[in-house]
C-alpha cells in the first residue's frame, strides 16, 4: 500500500525555522521525483520545491529561493524541506508529492503556521 507520511509541521514564530519530513513506503522511492506543495485557505495549491530522483537537480518557487532547501535520503525513503526565515505568508498546509512519469502519489498534508 502506497503511503506518504509527513511530519515536522506546527507553530513557529516569524523568522524561525522548520524542517518538514515525508517518508514514503509501498513504492520504489528512488525512482520518483519528489515535490513539496502548499495551499493556503482560499488559494490554489502551489509548487514550493522539487528534487530529482537521485537528488542532482532541484528547483524552487521564487518565494522560497534563498530560504529553503529540499533534500532527500533514498536509503531512508524520505524527502525533507528545510525552511528558514519563515514569514506569516508561509502559513499553509504543506503536501508531499511523488511523481514518476504520469503517476502521482500525495501525502495527507501537514499544517505550518507562522505567527507571533
Buried (B, 14 or more C-beta within 10 A) or exposed (E): EEEBBBEBBEEBEEEEEBEBBBBBEEBEBEEBBBBBBBBBEEEEBEBBBBBEBEBEEBEBBEBBEEBBBBBBEBEEBBBBBBBBEBEEEBBBBBBBBBBEEEEEBBBEBBEBBBEE
